[in-house]
Amino acid sequence: MQNRTINLTTMAERWPCPYVARSEVGRFSGGILNPRSLANLDSAGKGPAGRIRVGRKVAYPVDKLVAWLEARTVAA
């Protein structure tokens, strides 16, 4: 299998806000990523960098989330 660079910046361009709430990552990613899976990765220290917490809500900067997704993506 050959590793190819995957560009997911169109996700960021279409998102209306500079942050993505964890509860919205499924909608942001088109169903690729589940919010509960992301919470588990965060607790293991393997989630996207730069997350913020407002009360009980967690959000990620769009650019950091996209970079994290691109780093974990392999073209099949």
N, C-alpha and C positions, 0 to 999 in steps of 0.2 A: 504494500500500500504506500502510496506517495503522499507526503504531507504537503498540502497546498495552503497558502494563506487565505483565510476566509475574512471578508470584510462585512461587518454587521453595522456599519455606520448608518445605514438607512433606517435602522430601528431608532437611533438617536435623533435623526432628522425629523422623524414623524411624531416623536413624543413631545407634547406641549409644555413640559415642565423640565427644569434642570435636575429634578430628583424623581426617582421611581420608588413608591412605597413597596415594601416587601409583599404586601397583599396584592399588588398589581403586577408583579413580575411575570405572572402567567400571561396576562393580556399584553404586556410589553414585548414578551418574547414569542408571541404567537403560540403559546402552549408548550414551548420547548422546556421551560423551567417551571417547577412547582414551588410555591412559596414555602411549603413545609420542608422540602429538600434544601432550599437555600438557608432556612433557619438551622437545619442540622449541620450544614457546611460551615455556617458562621460559628456555631458553638465549637466546632472542631478546629477553628482558625483557618479554614480553607475557603472562606467566602470572599466576596469583593472587598477591596480596601475602601476606606473613606465613609463607611456607613455612619448614619446619624440616628439618634433616638430622640423622639419627641413624645414624652409620656410613655405609652406602651407601644407606640408605632415606630417601626424601623424603616429607614429609606436609604437609598444608595444614589450617589451622583451618577447621572446617565453615562458620562464618559468612562467612569471607572467600571461600571457594570458591563458596558459594551466591551471594554478592553479585557475584562475577566472572562466574558463569554468567548471572545475571540481566542484567548489563550487556551481555553479548554475544548475548542472545536477542531475536529479533524474532518476533512472532506472524504467522503466514502466513494 
